[in-house]
Amino acid sequence: MKNRIHELKNFYILWSTQGLSQLGSAMTNFALTLWLYQETGSALQTALLTICSYAPYVIMSIFAGALSDKWDKKRTMLVCDTFAACCTVLVFILLKTGSLRTWHLYVLNAVNGLMNTVQRPASDVANTLITPKKYYQKTSGLRSFSGSLITILHPMLVASVYALGGMDAVIAVDLSTFFVAFFSLLLFVHIPPVKASAAGEKETLFASAKAGLKCLCQNRMVLMLILFLAGVNLVASAFDAVLPAFILPRENGGEAILGIVTSFAGIAMLTGSLISSVLPPPKDRIRLIVATMLFSLTTDNFLMSLTRTPITWCIAQILGYLPVPLMSTNLDVIVRTTIPAEMQGRVYACRNTLQFFTIPIGYFFGGWMVDVICEPFMERVSTESIMAAMFGLGKGSGAGMMIFMLGLIGMVICLVFGRILKKYHYHEPV
């Protein structure tokens, strides 16, 4: 036990403090999302917040990995986190002066997304460098655990902190967690350098990005898994865009219920993370990834859309999110053990572009469908129709219809890629 703690000391410090900082950022983002929905009442305009975060991330990720492989990982993370903190300070100033507008949030989210574009591959490689191979599954499970804990805590903490001190207190918590993470990384975490080849040092930005794509294309199994997850992310992001429009307008909904339902997704992921960190390696990691996503996308979307009570919505979140850490842990192990460490920054960046480019599309698709198609359609249906029986009436019923459609789309994606991925076999490293 003592030996394991010593071997993972750097990981534990980085994991815990960065997780704390992410919790603070999630609290601010959640509070600003609620503020924007109250200001506009539009699912699409609220979804645009996330679209602005992911658009630069998707567009620039393929080049950011090349920079990440060339730059010092620790310095890169420190600089990117500092820029993100400056954006939070600017939001605070705009709020205090009464000048905050919707477009300000879009621009600042885009800057945050750009910083995350560079920071994320550096962080992924840093975790590889400070973790012995024998602990990959355990540390992947712990990273999923912290992500789940953040999902659980941030809606409830926002409600409590906001009630006590308003948005000022939420932003103060965010900045406090930033300082803890910044100085912990600066003073206490040692990240070993990766010696790039002479050719790699001389590579141009485009050549480095091309090398990452080439490496990924040579690993067809990893490429197909990434494309599969791109389809999953399309459905999941559209669901996230629709969920506020589904719960907030309901008589038995509102902000508190949205926070509770969101927290249950985190509870489910927390449980799944704990399970994934102690389970032995599965016999077939690829099959497990597809099966968990098929179960997740169908149960959550169908049960959520066809029921009317917060209790069943929470159950839907539990069933939908419990398998997610099992998927992400196994995917993480496959990528880390298949791709050489000196190429991981570039490959992770290419993965981020390919796997996450569907997220802004999904958010736009979900918000647009609710505002323009589904809600107007449900306003015209008769009280005796089968659509009214399935999704109810009034504002929010169109969002329920959209969530049901997303369940059907997710099921098709899983079945199609399940057949494609059958021919690939992953072999555990010795």
C-alpha positions, -999 to +999 in steps of 0.1 A: +000+000+000+028+024+010+047+015-022+016+023-044+011+057-027+047+065-033+046+054-070+014+074-076+022+105-054+025+129-084-007+115-099-027+118-066-016+155-062-024+164-098-057+144-099-071+158-067-062+195-072-071+196-109-104+179-100-110+206-074-104+233-099-127+217-124-154+216-097-151+254-093-152+259-131-183+236-134-201+256-107-195+289-125-206+274-159-238+259-143-247+292-127-242+311-160-262+286-179-292+291-156-287+329-158-288+327-196-319+305-198-337+328-175-327+358-196-336+343-230-359+313-224-343+297-255-328+262-256-308+271-287-293+303-272-284+284-240-268+256-261-247+281-279-227+286-247-214+250-250-211+253-288-188+283-283-167+263-259-163+233-282-160+249-316-124+262-311-116+229-292-127+208-322-111+231-349-078+236-332-073+203-314-055+186-342-028+213-341-028+217-303-015+181-299+015+189-321+023+219-298+017+198-267+042+172-279+068+200-284+061+221-253+067+214-217+036+197-203+036+214-169+042+249-183+014+244-208-011+234-182-002+264-159-005+290-187-038+276-200-053+275-165-042+311-159-060+323-190-092+304-180-090+321-145-087+355-162-119+348-182-137+341-149-124+374-134-137+393-165-172+377-161-172+389-125-163+425-135-190+425-162-216+413-137-206+438-110-209+467-135-242+454-149-226+451-184-228+413-189-245+404-222-251+371-239-224+377-265-198+383-238-204+348-225-201+334-260-167+351-266-153+341-232-165+305-236-147+304-269-115+317-253-119+290-225-124+264-252-092+274-270-072+272-237-088+238-230-078+227-265-041+230-257-044+221-220-062+188-224-037+168-246-009+181-223-028+169-193-036+135-209+001+129-217+012+142-182-011+116-166+006+089-188+041+101-178+035+101-141+016+068-139+032+033-141+016+011-167+003-014-141-019+014-126-035+026-159-069+010-153-070+021-116-060+058-124-084+059-153-111+048-129-101+075-105-102+102-131-137+090-140-145+091-103-135+127-099-155+137-130-185+119-116-181+136-082-180+170-100-212+162-118-229+153-085-217+182-064-216+212-087-254+217-091-260+213-053-231+235-044-242+262-068-276+263-052-261+266-017-233+290-025-256+312-047-282+314-019-256+325+006-236+350-015-249+352-051-228+350-082-200+367-063-196+338-040-197+312-069-169+330-087-149+334-055-151+296-050-140+291-086-110+313-083-100+298-049-099+263-064-078+277-093-051+290-069-050+256-051-046+237-084-021+262-098+003+262-069+000+225-063+011+218-099+038+245-098+054+234-065+046+198-059+041+178-091+071+166-112+062+156-148+091+138-165+100+153-199+095+134-231+125+135-254+113+141-289+132+127-319+154+150-339+129+148-368+101+155-344+118+187-331+121+200-367+085+191-377+063+219-387+029+223-371+011+208-401+036+180-404+031+171-367-006+171-370-003+149-401+020+125-382-007+122-355-034+114-381-011+089-397-004+071-365-042+070-358-050+057-392-024+029-388-043+019-356-077+012-373-092-003-342-086+029-322-098+050-351-131+030-354-136+033-316-131+071-318-156+074-347-181+053-327-177+076-297-182+106-321-217+092-329-224+086-292-213+122-284-237+135-310-266+120-292-253+128-257-247+164-264-281+169-281-296+153-249-276+178-227-289+207-248-325+195-245-326+186-208-330+221-194-359+228-219-374+195-208-373+201-170-373+238-163-408+247-178-426+217-161-449+223-132-430+196-113-397+208-127-377+240-122-341+248-113-339+227-082-352+196-100-328+201-129-300+203-103-312+171-087-316+152-119-281+163-131-267+152-097-281+118-101-262+114-134-231+122-114-240+097-087-244+070-113-210+079-129-194+079-095-207+044-088-196+033-122-161+048-117-157+029-084-168-003-101-144+002-130-114+010-107-118-024-089-130-047-117-104-071-133-097-065-170-127-077-191-122-104-217-133-082-245-128-044-240-143-035-274-175-055-269-179-040-235-176-004-249-203-010-274-227-028-250-224-002-223-232+026-248-262+007-263-276+003-228-269+038-218-284+057-248-316+036-249-325+034-213-319+070-204-336+086-234-366+063-235-374+063-198-367+101-195-390+110-224-419+087-216-423+095-179-436+126-160-421+125-126-387+136-112-382+102-095-383+084-129-361+110-144-335+104-117-338+066-123-333+072-161-301+092-153-288+064-131-294+037-157-280+059-185-248+071-168-238+041-147-221+024-177-203+055-190-172+051-167-169+015-177-167+026-214-143+055-208-119+035-186-116+007-212-112+031-241-085+049-221-066+017-215-068+007-252-055+041-263-027+044-237-014+009-244-017+010-282-002+045-289+035+052-281+040+079-254+060+102-277+031+103-301+002+105-276-001+143-276-006+144-313-029+113-313-050+126-284-054+159-302-065+141-334-088+120-312-103+151-297-111+166-331-126+134-345-144+122-313-157+156-302-165+175-334-201+161-331-206+178-297-212+214-310-233+199-338-253+179-313-259+210-291-270+230-321-291+201-334-308+196-300-315+232-293-327+240-329-350+209-330-367+219-297-372+256-305-381+253-342-396+218-348-406+198-317-421+224-294-442+240-322-453+206-333-464+195-298-484+228-294-506+218-323-513+182-313-547+173-299-552+162-263-564+128-276-534+121-298-508+093-292-481+120-291-499+137-262-502+104-244-465+097-249-449+131-242-476+152-224-488+187-233-475+222-227-440+236-228-414+208-223-434+182-242-415+190-274-382+184-256-396+151-244-403+141-280-368+151-290-352+130-262-372+100-275-359+105-310-324+107-297-329+073-281-338+058-315-307+075-331-284+062-304-297+027-308-290+027-345-255+041-341-246+014-315-260-014-337-242-002-368-208+003-351-212-029-332-211-049-365-181-029-378-161-033-346-167-071-344-137-078-367-112-060-343-095-077-314-076-060-286-047-079-269-037-069-234+000-059-231+022-082-212 
